[in-house]
Amino acid sequence: MRILTMLIWLFGYAQVSGQDLSNLKSGNTFDVNGTASLSISYNGVNSSSDSLVNHADSYSIGLRGSLSFLGIVMPMQLNYRKGQFNASTANPFFRLGLSPTYKWAKVHLGYRTMQFSKYSLSDITFFGVGVEINPGNLRMAAMYGELKTPNFNLDTLAFHADLISNYKRKAHGYKLGFGKQRNYFDLFYFKAKDRYDVADAEEFYITLLPPPENVVIGFDTRFVLFKKLTAALNINLSAVTNNQNASDESIVEDLDEGLRKALNSLITVNSTTRANTAGEASLHWHDKFFNLGIMYKRIDPNYASFGIHYVLDDLENYTINGGVRLLKNRVSINGNVGVQRNNLKNIRNNTTERIIYNINSNIILKSNAGINLTYSNFAVDQRAGFVMLNDTFRFVQNTSVISVTPFYNWGGEKTKHSIQVNLNRSLVQDISPLNDLQSNGKTSAQVINYRREMKSSDWSLGLGLLRNESNFKGINSERTGGNVVVGKRFNDQGIQLSLQTGYSILSLNNEKDGYALNSVLSASWKINKRASLNALMGYLNKASTISRQYDELRFSINLAYNLIDTKGNGKEK
């Protein structure tokens, strides 16, 4: 591993140095190209409601873009936010990361993300260094850094917070493969190990947060056969030791002896070590007129990797999908059907089976008219497990969704019209012998929208009618109303205005529950080629007699300015 790391860094260093020399010869050493924009925003709110939510103003400052210096592309993004739903000065954070790129080499510095496979290292943020090298058909990558652990806590009120704050998770990984995006084969290795800045092992048990360790190895491959058949396979083996300091006197029975010996060189193996697999395999045929595919996915119970955020474990899934395209793509029909189950190791009281099938169809009757049809059904069947007491219990739940959306457009160059209707219905039904009416529910929506655009005067008008109904857990709520949208563009001044107002009558359990009024005024102004200003003001009033009522005014303003917008030798585009 050390030799591989040294080789990767030597390749990366050679690329940066080589590019420096070429720029010195060309005389373009100090050219700076790219884009960078500064954004300043302020959001305010004035609310009067019967809730205890504290509505606070907020503001943010952001700088983002990319620079090309010495031929190396460096994306950047800096943000500072304070206020409601944002980080404040009481709990600040600062993250800086760069990923300079030159030809087939990319280096990651600071806070970055990388991906080996979706079940090993996938888009989790680490602080450290990484490199990706893809010369020709060679695919190489490596990373080393620190991950933020889920147990990291800066709250001084937490029990033994001084020890928790020293909780660190070191990680490193390698990927070696061959091929391009359509056809490739990758081998990968990822390891993460938690460390404490304390010497006494007894304090691990005081914090109730023993240091775990994780290693994931596997391969990911994809290749195309006969130009239309694509096969993919991804296999991951993850071993997790929940406590590095646990006793190794009793090794878990479900860990194979041969596997335990193999893992001894990669990870601390003791009584808390578990090894599980996750992966998927698929075969897909894609033609001009139709496509057909099958997929198998399996994730063992308690599968985990410290390089991913979250995974739904204990499932096995079989899926068939297909589609057809007819009449020069005027008619397209796509659908899939799948079976999913859990309790793969028969350790749960019950086994849950899911059946999913849906059909989506787009029909273009003419160039200006068509209809979209969607039907899906989702079923959960929970059958008895190995516990005798549960043999008398059976739970089955169906969810179906039906959506119909026709549309029609007409008009000429000066004035255009469009009308769209959407009918949507969903149903959740408990059909088990022990039927609980509180588990049943349904929602429905009927919406019709009309829009008119007058290009000669740069005016636009929109009208909408809607009716929403929800019935769940014995609560029936209904909303009926409409909205009006008026827009105007002033192209000479670079100004665009829009006003949207809606009014709805509310009812709860078949009793009148007042009304809801909302109005939003938005404006945008392109000051010049570099600067733009956006503002929004919204008003929402719910005059309810039964449910919660509120009266709220919100406003925001944003200024964006392009600091750099160059191409070539520093000239503006």
C-alpha positions in Angstrom: 0.0 0.0 0.0 2.8 2.4 0.8 4.5 1.8 -2.6 1.2 2.4 -4.4 0.7 5.6 -2.5 4.2 6.9 -3.3 3.7 6.0 -7.0 0.3 7.9 -7.1 1.8 11.0 -5.5 4.8 10.9 -7.8 2.4 10.9 -10.8 0.5 13.8 -9.4 3.7 15.8 -8.7 5.0 15.2 -12.1 1.8 16.6 -13.7 1.9 19.8 -11.7 5.6 20.3 -12.3 5.4 19.5 -16.0 2.6 22.0 -16.5 4.6 24.7 -14.8 7.5 24.2 -17.2 5.3 24.3 -20.2 3.8 27.6 -19.1 7.2 29.1 -18.6 8.1 28.2 -22.1 4.9 29.6 -23.6 5.1 32.8 -21.6 1.6 32.4 -20.2 2.7 31.7 -16.6 0.6 34.4 -14.9 -2.6 34.1 -17.0 -5.7 33.8 -14.7 -8.9 32.6 -16.4 -12.2 31.4 -15.1 -15.3 32.7 -13.3 -16.0 33.9 -9.8 -19.2 35.4 -8.4 -20.0 37.0 -5.1 -23.5 36.7 -3.6 -24.9 38.6 -0.7 -28.4 37.7 0.6 -30.7 38.9 3.4 -33.9 37.2 4.5 -36.4 38.7 6.9 -39.7 37.5 8.4 -42.4 39.1 10.5 -44.8 36.5 11.9 -47.7 36.4 14.2 -49.0 32.9 14.9 -50.1 30.6 17.7 -46.9 28.5 17.5 -43.8 28.8 19.6 -41.5 28.9 16.6 -38.9 31.7 16.8 -38.7 33.3 13.4 -35.3 35.1 13.0 -33.8 37.1 10.2 -30.9 35.6 8.4 -28.2 36.7 5.9 -25.5 34.9 3.9 -22.4 35.8 1.9 -21.1 33.4 -0.7 -18.2 33.2 -3.1 -18.1 30.5 -5.8 -16.5 29.8 -9.1 -13.4 28.4 -10.6 -9.9 29.7 -11.5 -7.5 28.4 -14.1 -3.9 29.2 -13.1 -0.9 27.7 -14.8 -3.4 25.5 -16.7 -4.7 23.9 -13.5 -8.5 24.3 -12.9 -9.4 25.1 -9.3 -13.1 25.2 -8.3 -13.9 27.1 -5.2 -16.8 27.8 -2.9 -16.9 29.8 0.3 -20.1 30.4 2.3 -21.0 32.2 5.5 -24.6 32.0 6.8 -26.2 33.3 10.0 -29.8 33.2 11.1 -32.8 30.9 11.0 -32.1 27.3 9.7 -28.4 28.3 9.3 -25.2 28.0 11.3 -24.7 30.9 13.7 -21.7 32.3 15.6 -22.5 30.0 18.5 -21.6 27.0 16.4 -19.5 28.2 13.5 -17.7 26.0 10.9 -15.2 26.8 8.2 -14.5 24.4 5.3 -12.1 25.1 2.5 -11.3 22.6 -0.3 -9.7 22.7 -3.7 -9.6 20.2 -6.5 -7.1 21.4 -9.1 -7.2 19.5 -12.4 -4.8 19.1 -15.3 -5.6 16.9 -18.2 -6.1 13.4 -16.7 -4.9 14.2 -13.1 -7.0 15.7 -10.3 -5.8 16.5 -6.8 -8.1 17.0 -3.8 -7.0 19.3 -0.9 -8.9 20.2 2.2 -12.6 19.3 2.6 -13.4 17.1 -0.4 -15.5 14.1 -1.5 -14.5 11.1 -3.6 -16.3 7.9 -4.8 -15.0 4.3 -5.1 -18.4 2.6 -5.1 -21.9 3.4 -3.7 -21.4 0.9 -0.8 -17.8 1.7 0.2 -16.6 5.3 -0.2 -19.3 7.5 -1.8 -19.6 11.3 -1.4 -18.9 11.6 2.3 -16.8 14.7 3.2 -13.3 14.1 4.5 -10.6 16.5 5.5 -7.3 15.6 3.9 -5.7 14.9 0.5 -6.7 12.8 -2.5 -5.7 12.1 -6.1 -7.4 10.7 -9.2 -5.3 9.7 -12.2 -6.8 8.5 -15.4 -4.1 8.4 -18.2 -5.5 6.4 -21.1 -7.3 3.3 -19.8 -5.6 3.4 -16.4 -7.9 4.3 -13.4 -6.1 5.1 -10.2 -7.3 7.0 -7.0 -6.1 7.3 -3.4 -7.2 9.4 -0.4 -6.1 10.0 3.2 -7.8 12.1 5.7 -10.2 12.5 8.7 -13.9 11.9 8.7 -16.3 13.6 11.1 -17.7 10.8 13.3 -21.4 10.6 14.2 -20.4 10.8 17.9 -18.5 14.0 17.6 -20.1 16.6 19.9 -19.0 20.0 21.0 -21.9 20.5 23.4 -20.3 21.2 26.8 -23.5 20.0 28.5 -23.0 16.5 27.2 -21.7 13.8 29.4 -17.9 13.6 29.2 -17.9 16.1 26.3 -14.2 16.7 26.7 -13.5 13.2 25.7 -16.1 13.1 22.9 -14.6 16.2 21.3 -11.3 14.4 20.9 -13.0 11.5 19.0 -11.3 11.2 15.6 -11.8 8.9 12.7 -8.8 8.5 10.3 -9.5 7.0 6.9 -7.5 6.0 3.8 -8.3 4.2 0.6 -7.1 3.1 -2.8 -8.7 2.3 -6.2 -7.0 0.6 -9.1 -8.8 -0.1 -12.4 -8.7 -0.3 -16.1 -11.1 1.0 -18.8 -13.3 4.0 -19.6 -16.7 5.1 -18.5 -18.6 2.6 -20.6 -16.3 -0.3 -20.0 -14.2 -0.6 -16.8 -13.1 -2.8 -14.0 -12.1 -1.3 -10.6 -10.7 -2.9 -7.4 -11.0 -0.8 -4.3 -9.9 -0.8 -0.6 -11.2 1.6 2.1 -10.4 1.7 5.8 -11.4 3.9 8.7 -10.3 3.7 12.3 -11.4 5.7 15.3 -8.9 7.1 17.7 -9.0 8.9 21.1 -6.6 11.3 22.5 -6.6 9.6 25.8 -4.2 6.9 27.1 -6.3 5.1 29.6 -8.5 2.5 27.9 -11.0 2.5 30.8 -12.2 5.9 29.8 -13.5 4.4 26.6 -16.1 2.6 28.6 -16.9 5.7 30.7 -18.0 7.6 27.6 -20.0 4.6 26.3 -18.4 5.3 22.9 -15.8 2.6 22.2 -13.6 3.1 19.1 -14.8 1.1 16.1 -12.9 0.1 13.0 -14.1 -0.6 9.5 -12.6 -2.0 6.3 -14.3 -2.4 2.9 -12.9 -4.3 -0.1 -14.5 -5.1 -3.4 -14.8 -4.5 -7.1 -17.0 -2.6 -9.5 -17.3 -3.4 -13.2 -19.4 -2.4 -16.2 -19.1 -3.4 -19.8 -21.1 -3.2 -23.0 -21.7 -6.2 -25.3 -23.0 -6.0 -28.9 -23.2 -2.2 -28.5 -26.7 -2.5 -26.9 -26.3 -4.9 -24.0 -24.9 -3.5 -20.7 -23.8 -5.6 -17.8 -22.8 -4.3 -14.4 -21.7 -5.9 -11.2 -20.7 -4.3 -7.9 -19.6 -6.5 -4.9 -18.5 -5.1 -1.5 -17.3 -6.9 1.7 -17.4 -4.8 4.8 -16.0 -5.8 8.2 -16.8 -3.7 11.2 -15.3 -4.1 14.7 -17.5 -2.2 17.0 -14.9 -2.0 19.8 -11.2 -2.3 19.1 -10.5 -2.9 22.8 -13.0 -5.7 23.2 -11.9 -9.2 24.3 -10.9 -11.6 21.5 -11.5 -14.7 23.6 -14.7 -15.6 21.9 -14.9 -15.1 18.2 -18.4 -14.7 16.7 -19.8 -17.9 15.3 -21.1 -16.3 12.0 -17.6 -15.2 11.1 -15.9 -17.9 9.0 -12.6 -19.1 10.2 -10.9 -18.5 6.9 -12.4 -15.1 6.6 -11.3 -14.2 10.1 -7.7 -15.1 9.3 -7.8 -13.1 6.1 -9.2 -10.0 8.0 -6.6 -10.3 10.7 -4.1 -8.5 8.4 -6.6 -5.7 7.6 -8.5 -5.0 10.8 -8.6 -5.7 14.5 -10.6 -8.9 14.9 -12.3 -9.7 18.2 -15.7 -10.7 19.6 -17.3 -7.5 18.2 -16.3 -8.0 14.6 -19.0 -8.6 12.0 -18.5 -9.1 8.2 -21.3 -8.5 5.7 -21.7 -8.0 2.0 -23.6 -5.6 -0.2 -23.9 -5.4 -4.0 -26.0 -5.5 -7.1 -25.9 -7.0 -10.6 -27.8 -5.8 -13.6 -28.2 -6.7 -17.3 -29.8 -4.1 -19.6 -30.6 -4.1 -23.3 -31.3 -0.7 -24.9 -32.4 -0.4 -28.5 -34.0 2.4 -30.6 -37.5 1.2 -30.0 -37.4 -0.7 -26.8 -35.4 -1.4 -23.6 -35.5 -4.4 -21.2 -33.5 -5.0 -18.1 -33.2 -7.1 -15.0 -31.5 -6.2 -11.7 -30.6 -8.0 -8.5 -29.6 -6.2 -5.2 -28.7 -7.6 -1.8 -27.6 -5.8 1.3 -26.9 -8.0 4.4 -28.3 -7.2 7.8 -26.2 -4.7 9.7 -24.1 -3.9 6.7 -22.3 -0.6 7.2 -19.4 1.4 5.8 -17.8 4.5 7.4 -17.4 6.0 3.9 -21.1 6.4 3.2 -23.8 8.4 4.9 -26.6 5.8 5.2 -27.7 2.5 3.6 -31.0 0.6 4.0 -29.8 -2.8 5.1 -31.4 -6.3 5.3 -33.0 -6.4 1.9 -33.0 -8.5 -1.3 -34.5 -7.0 -4.4 -35.4 -8.5 -7.8 -36.5 -5.9 -10.5 -37.5 -6.2 -14.1 -37.9 -3.0 -16.2 -38.8 -2.3 -19.7 -40.1 0.3 -22.2 -41.2 0.9 -25.8 -41.1 3.9 -28.1 -43.4 4.0 -31.0 -44.5 6.4 -33.8 -41.3 8.4 -33.8 -41.3 8.7 -30.0 -44.8 10.1 -30.0 -45.8 7.2 -27.8 -43.6 6.0 -25.0 -44.4 3.4 -22.3 -42.1 2.5 -19.5 -42.7 0.2 -16.5 -41.1 -1.9 -13.9 -42.0 -4.6 -11.5 -40.0 -5.7 -8.5 -40.1 -8.0 -5.4 -38.3 -7.1 -2.2 -37.9 -8.9 1.1 -36.0 -8.5 4.3 -35.1 -10.9 7.2 -32.4 -12.4 5.0 -30.8 -14.3 8.0 -34.1 -15.2 9.6 -33.4 -13.3 12.8 -36.5 -11.1 12.8 -39.9 -12.0 14.2 -41.5 -11.2 10.8 -40.5 -11.1 7.2 -41.7 -8.2 5.1 -42.3 -8.6 1.3 -42.8 -5.7 -1.1 -44.2 -5.8 -4.6 -43.7 -2.7 -6.7 -45.0 -2.2 -10.2 -45.7 1.0 -12.1 -46.4 2.2 -15.6 -45.7 5.6 -17.1 -46.9 6.6 -20.5 -46.4 9.7 -22.6 -48.7 10.1 -25.6 -48.2 13.1 -28.0 -51.4 13.4 -30.0 -50.1 16.3 -32.0 -47.1 18.6 -31.8 -49.0 20.8 -29.4 -51.1 18.3 -27.4 -50.6 15.1 -25.4 -51.3 13.3 -22.2 -49.2 11.7 -19.5 -50.6 8.6 -17.6 -49.0 7.1 -14.5 -50.1 4.2 -12.4 -48.1 2.6 -9.6 -48.9 0.1 -6.9 -46.8 -0.5 -3.8 -47.6 -3.5 -1.6 -46.2 -4.5 1.8 -46.9 -8.1 2.9 -45.6 -8.9 6.4 -45.9 -12.6 7.0 -45.3 -14.6 10.2 -41.7 -15.5 11.1 -40.2 -18.4 13.1 -41.9 -17.3 16.4 -45.0 -19.5 16.9 -47.0 -16.7 18.5 -46.9 -14.6 15.4 -48.5 -17.3 13.2 -51.9 -15.7 13.8 -50.8 -12.2 12.7 -50.7 -11.1 9.1 -50.3 -7.5 7.9 -50.9 -6.4 4.3 -50.9 -2.8 3.1 -51.4 -1.5 -0.5 -50.6 1.9 -1.8 -51.8 2.9 -5.3 -51.2 6.2 -7.2 -53.0 7.2 -10.3 -52.1 10.4 -12.2 -53.6 11.8 -15.5 -52.2 15.0 -17.0 -53.5 16.1 -20.4 -52.2 19.4 -22.0 -52.9 21.5 -25.0 -51.0 24.5 -26.5 -52.1 26.9 -29.2 -51.5 30.4 -30.6 -49.1 32.2 -32.9 -45.8 34.0 -32.6 -47.3 37.1 -30.8 -49.6 35.3 -28.4 -49.3 31.8 -27.0 -51.8 29.8 -24.9 -51.4 26.7 -22.9 -53.8 24.7 -20.7 -53.0 21.7 -18.4 -55.1 19.5 -16.2 -53.8 17.2 -13.5 -55.9 14.6 -11.7 -54.1 12.7 -9.0 -55.3 10.1 -6.5 -53.4 8.0 -4.0 -54.7 5.4 -1.6 -53.2 3.6 1.4 -55.3 0.6 2.5 -54.8 -2.0 5.3 -56.2 -5.3 4.2 -54.9 -7.5 7.0 -57.4 -9.6 9.0 -56.8 -7.2 12.0 -57.8 -4.2 10.0 -57.1 -0.9 11.7 -59.1 1.9 10.2 -56.6 4.4 11.5 -54.0 3.0 9.1 -56.1 3.7 6.0 -55.8 7.0 4.1 -56.3 8.7 0.8 -55.4 11.9 -0.9 -56.7 13.4 -4.1 -56.0 16.6 -6.1 -57.6 18.2 -9.2 -55.7 21.1 -10.8 -56.3 23.1 -13.9 -53.9 25.8 -15.1 -54.1 28.2 -18.0 -51.2 30.4 -19.2 -51.1 33.2 -21.8 -47.9 34.8 -23.1 -48.1 38.0 -25.1 -44.6 38.5 -26.6 -45.4 41.8 -28.3 -46.0 43.5 -25.0 -43.9 41.1 -22.8 -46.9 40.4 -20.5 -47.9 37.0 -19.2 -51.0 35.9 -17.4 -51.7 32.6 -15.5 -55.0 31.3 -14.0 -55.4 28.2 -11.9 -58.1 26.3 -10.0 -57.4 23.6 -7.5 -59.0 21.2 -5.1 -57.0 19.1 -2.6 -58.5 16.6 -0.2 -56.7 14.5 2.4 -58.3 11.9 4.7 -55.9 10.1 7.1 -56.2 8.8 10.6 -59.8 10.1 10.9 -58.9 13.7 9.9 -60.5 15.0 6.7 -59.1 18.3 5.4 -60.0 20.0 2.2 -58.8 23.1 0.3 -60.6 24.6 -2.6 -59.5 27.8 -4.4 -57.5 29.4 -7.2 -54.6 31.6 -8.0 -53.6 34.4 -10.5 -50.1 35.0 -11.8 -49.2 38.2 -13.7 -45.7 38.8 -15.1 -44.1 41.7 -17.0 -40.6 42.0 -18.6 -38.8 45.3 -19.3 -36.1 44.0 -21.6 -34.5 47.4 -22.1 -33.9 47.9 -18.4 -33.3 44.2 -17.7 -36.1 44.1 -15.2 -38.7 41.3 -14.7 -41.6 41.4 -12.3 -44.1 38.7 -11.2 -47.1 38.8 -8.9 -48.8 35.7 -7.7 -51.9 35.7 -5.5 -54.0 32.7 -4.3 -57.1 32.3 -2.2 -58.5 29.0 -0.8 -61.4 28.0 1.3 -60.6 25.5 4.1 -62.6 22.8 5.7 -61.8 20.3 8.5 -63.9 17.2 9.1 -66.7 18.6 6.9 -66.8 21.9 8.9 -65.7 25.3 7.6 -62.2 26.3 8.8 -61.8 29.8 7.4 -59.5 30.7 4.5 -55.9 30.9 3.4 -54.5 33.9 1.4 -51.1 34.1 0.0 -49.4 36.6 -2.3 -45.8 36.7 -3.6 -44.2 39.6 -5.4 -40.8 38.9 -7.0 -38.5 41.2 -9.0 -35.2 40.7 -10.8 -32.9 43.3 -12.2 -29.9 42.7 -14.4 -27.9 45.8 -13.6 -25.1 45.1 -16.1 -23.2 42.2 -17.5 -21.7 41.5 -14.1 -24.3 42.4 -11.5 -27.9 41.3 -10.9 -30.3 42.0 -8.1 -33.2 39.8 -7.0 -35.9 40.6 -4.4 -39.0 38.8 -3.1 -41.8 39.7 -0.7 -44.4 37.2 0.4 -47.5 37.5 2.5 -49.4 34.5 4.0 -52.5 34.7 6.1 -54.4 31.7 7.4 -57.6 32.8 9.2 -58.6 29.4 10.7 -61.3 28.8 13.2 -60.4 25.2 14.2 -56.7 24.5 13.2 -53.7 26.7 13.8 -53.8 30.2 12.3 -50.9 32.5 11.4 -50.2 35.8 9.7 -46.7 36.1 8.1 -44.7 38.5 6.0 -41.5 37.4 4.4 -39.0 39.3 2.3 -35.5 38.6 0.9 -33.0 40.4 -1.3 -29.9 39.0 -3.1 -27.1 40.7 -4.9 -24.9 38.7 -7.2 -21.7 40.1 -8.8 -19.3 38.4 -11.2 -15.8 39.2 -9.9 -14.0 37.4 -12.8 -15.5 36.5 -16.2 -12.6 36.0 -18.5 -11.5 33.7 -21.3 -8.2 33.5 -23.0 -5.6 36.0 -22.0 -7.6 37.7 -19.3 -10.0 39.4 -21.7 -13.7 39.6 -20.9 -16.1 37.4 -22.7 
